[in-house]
Amino acid sequence: SQFQEIVDQGPTVPRGGRVELLVDDSLAVMQPWQVDSRASEALISLTLSGLMRHDTAGIPQPELLDTWQVDVTGTVLTATLKSDLRWSDGQPLTSADVVYTYELLKSLPITSPLLDQAQLITAVIPVSAQGVRFELARPYSPLLTLWSLPILPAHVLANQAVASLNLRTLTVGSGPFVLKQIDANGRFLLDANPN
C-alpha cells in the first residue's frame, strides 16, 4: 500500500536571507547520528534535510520524499525522491546519497538507540536515480522517524574516513541554509541555499 496522507503541513520553512548563530557551547564535532547539543541540532536542521521531517505535532512528513510504498510483508519499503533535488553546490541529490547515508549509519559502532535501529535495515538498494529500496530484518513502523535523519552529500564526504567524519564545516547541504563561515568566537554565518 502507499502512504502519502499529510496530516499537518506545519509552519513554512524560511528559504531566504541570512542567519547568524552564536553558540554558547564549544561545537567541535557535529554528527547527525550523535547530536549532543542544541547548537548542533539547530545547525543540522538548518543545513541538511532528511527523507522525512517532523511536523509541530511530531508526526513524520515528507521532506525530500515524493512517495513511498510498503510491500505486504512490511519488510520492503520503496522510496521515491522528489524530482530535480539539488545540493547547494548544484550537484543532483539522488538515491546514491541516500544509499551512502544509510550504509554509513549501518557501519558505525552502535553507541545510541538510533544507530541500533539502523541495524534493522538489511539493505539499501538504488532502483533508479530517485528510487531507493529499503529491506528490513522485520517490519518496523518507526522507520519513517529514522528517515528524518539528514541525507549526506556522497560526492563531498565519500572519500573521508567514517571515524573522523565531522559536519561542523560542511558547506554543501540540502536544507534551507548553507554554512558560509565560522568565526573564532563561535558565530556561525548561514546563507540561503540557492537550490
MIPA-54835 format. One line per field, with one value per residue (C-alpha): residue number from 1; residue in one letter; x, y, z negated. Coordinates in steps of 0.25 Angstrom, whole numbers, plus 5000, padded with zeros to 4 digits. Example, Ala and Ser with C-alpha at 12.3 -4.5 7.8 and 13.67 -1.06 7.14 Angstrom:
% residues 2
i = 1, 2
aa = A, S
xx = 5049, 5055
yy = 4982, 4996
zz = 4969, 4971
END
This chain:
% residues 195
i = 1, 2, 3, 4, 5, 6, 7, 8, 9, 10, 11, 12, 13, 14, 15, 16, 17, 18, 19, 20, 21, 22, 23, 24, 25, 26, 27, 28, 29, 30, 31, 32, 33, 34, 35, 36, 37, 38, 39, 40, 41, 42, 43, 44, 45, 46, 47, 48, 49, 50, 51, 52, 53, 54, 55, 56, 57, 58, 59, 60, 61, 62, 63, 64, 65, 66, 67, 68, 69, 70, 71, 72, 73, 74, 75, 76, 77, 78, 79, 80, 81, 82, 83, 84, 85, 86, 87, 88, 89, 90, 91, 92, 93, 94, 95, 96, 97, 98, 99, 100, 101, 102, 103, 104, 105, 106, 107, 108, 109, 110, 111, 112, 113, 114, 115, 116, 117, 118, 119, 120, 121, 122, 123, 124, 125, 126, 127, 128, 129, 130, 131, 132, 133, 134, 135, 136, 137, 138, 139, 140, 141, 142, 143, 144, 145, 146, 147, 148, 149, 150, 151, 152, 153, 154, 155, 156, 157, 158, 159, 160, 161, 162, 163, 164, 165, 166, 167, 168, 169, 170, 171, 172, 173, 174, 175, 176, 177, 178, 179, 180, 181, 182, 183, 184, 185, 186, 187, 188, 189, 190, 191, 192, 193, 194, 195
aa = S, Q, F, Q, E, I, V, D, Q, G, P, T, V, P, R, G, G, R, V, E, L, L, V, D, D, S, L, A, V, M, Q, P, W, Q, V, D, S, R, A, S, E, A, L, I, S, L, T, L, S, G, L, M, R, H, D, T, A, G, I, P, Q, P, E, L, L, D, T, W, Q, V, D, V, T, G, T, V, L, T, A, T, L, K, S, D, L, R, W, S, D, G, Q, P, L, T, S, A, D, V, V, Y, T, Y, E, L, L, K, S, L, P, I, T, S, P, L, L, D, Q, A, Q, L, I, T, A, V, I, P, V, S, A, Q, G, V, R, F, E, L, A, R, P, Y, S, P, L, L, T, L, W, S, L, P, I, L, P, A, H, V, L, A, N, Q, A, V, A, S, L, N, L, R, T, L, T, V, G, S, G, P, F, V, L, K, Q, I, D, A, N, G, R, F, L, L, D, A, N, P, N
xx = 5000, 5004, 5004, 5004, 4994, 4999, 4992, 4999, 5008, 5013, 5020, 5027, 5042, 5049, 5056, 5064, 5073, 5084, 5084, 5095, 5096, 5105, 5106, 5110, 5116, 5128, 5123, 5135, 5129, 5115, 5109, 5094, 5094, 5101, 5094, 5100, 5096, 5085, 5095, 5098, 5083, 5080, 5091, 5088, 5073, 5076, 5087, 5082, 5069, 5064, 5055, 5044, 5043, 5035, 5023, 5019, 5012, 5024, 5018, 5027, 5024, 5031, 5043, 5052, 5042, 5031, 5025, 5028, 5021, 5022, 5020, 5010, 5021, 5025, 5039, 5042, 5040, 5042, 5044, 5044, 5051, 5045, 5050, 5061, 5066, 5080, 5091, 5094, 5106, 5097, 5100, 5088, 5083, 5080, 5078, 5093, 5093, 5082, 5089, 5103, 5096, 5089, 5101, 5109, 5099, 5100, 5115, 5116, 5118, 5105, 5106, 5092, 5077, 5077, 5089, 5083, 5070, 5078, 5083, 5069, 5072, 5078, 5080, 5078, 5078, 5077, 5066, 5067, 5073, 5061, 5057, 5063, 5058, 5060, 5060, 5057, 5060, 5046, 5034, 5038, 5028, 5037, 5046, 5038, 5044, 5058, 5056, 5057, 5072, 5079, 5083, 5098, 5105, 5113, 5120, 5127, 5128, 5130, 5145, 5146, 5149, 5136, 5143, 5147, 5134, 5131, 5120, 5124, 5130, 5121, 5118, 5109, 5095, 5081, 5074, 5069, 5082, 5097, 5109, 5117, 5127, 5130, 5138, 5147, 5136, 5127, 5118, 5112, 5108, 5098, 5093, 5081, 5082, 5082, 5076
yy = 5000, 5014, 5024, 5039, 5046, 5058, 5062, 5075, 5083, 5091, 5105, 5109, 5107, 5120, 5119, 5133, 5143, 5140, 5134, 5137, 5127, 5130, 5117, 5117, 5103, 5098, 5091, 5084, 5071, 5071, 5057, 5056, 5042, 5047, 5060, 5065, 5080, 5089, 5097, 5084, 5081, 5095, 5095, 5081, 5085, 5098, 5092, 5078, 5071, 5057, 5048, 5052, 5063, 5064, 5074, 5082, 5070, 5061, 5053, 5050, 5057, 5056, 5065, 5060, 5049, 5049, 5036, 5023, 5009, 4997, 4983, 4973, 4967, 4981, 4978, 4985, 5000, 5007, 5022, 5032, 5045, 5058, 5061, 5071, 5071, 5078, 5080, 5095, 5093, 5090, 5075, 5066, 5059, 5045, 5031, 5030, 5040, 5032, 5019, 5026, 5032, 5019, 5010, 5020, 5019, 5004, 5004, 5012, 5005, 5004, 5016, 5020, 5015, 5022, 5014, 5001, 5004, 5006, 4991, 4987, 4991, 4979, 4986, 5000, 4998, 5009, 5005, 5018, 5032, 5036, 5022, 5014, 5001, 4998, 4984, 4981, 4969, 4970, 4980, 4993, 5005, 5015, 5015, 5027, 5034, 5029, 5035, 5048, 5047, 5056, 5051, 5054, 5058, 5046, 5054, 5062, 5052, 5038, 5039, 5043, 5033, 5030, 5030, 5045, 5050, 5063, 5072, 5085, 5091, 5084, 5095, 5087, 5084, 5082, 5090, 5104, 5110, 5106, 5109, 5121, 5124, 5121, 5131, 5130, 5134, 5122, 5131, 5122, 5130, 5123, 5128, 5124, 5111, 5115, 5102
zz = 5000, 5002, 4991, 4994, 4986, 4979, 4966, 4964, 4972, 4960, 4962, 4975, 4974, 4977, 4991, 4992, 4985, 4975, 4961, 4951, 4939, 4927, 4919, 4904, 4905, 4912, 4924, 4928, 4934, 4942, 4945, 4948, 4942, 4929, 4926, 4913, 4912, 4916, 4925, 4934, 4934, 4940, 4950, 4955, 4957, 4964, 4973, 4976, 4980, 4977, 4985, 4975, 4965, 4952, 4952, 4940, 4934, 4936, 4948, 4959, 4972, 4986, 4988, 4999, 5002, 5012, 5010, 5003, 5003, 4993, 4998, 4992, 4982, 4977, 4979, 4992, 4994, 5007, 5006, 5018, 5016, 5021, 5035, 5038, 5024, 5023, 5013, 5010, 5019, 5031, 5031, 5032, 5019, 5023, 5018, 5017, 5006, 4999, 5000, 4995, 4983, 4978, 4981, 4973, 4962, 4962, 4962, 4949, 4935, 4928, 4918, 4918, 4919, 4933, 4938, 4932, 4940, 4953, 4952, 4955, 4969, 4976, 4990, 4996, 5011, 5022, 5032, 5040, 5039, 5030, 5025, 5013, 5007, 4992, 4988, 4973, 4964, 4959, 4960, 4953, 4954, 4947, 4960, 4964, 4952, 4955, 4969, 4963, 4961, 4971, 4984, 4986, 4999, 5004, 5014, 5003, 4992, 4998, 4998, 4983, 4972, 4965, 4951, 4954, 4961, 4955, 4962, 4954, 4966, 4977, 4987, 4996, 4991, 4995, 4984, 4985, 4982, 4984, 4975, 4980, 4969, 4954, 4947, 4935, 4925, 4929, 4938, 4950, 4962, 4971, 4985, 4992, 5000, 5015, 5019
END
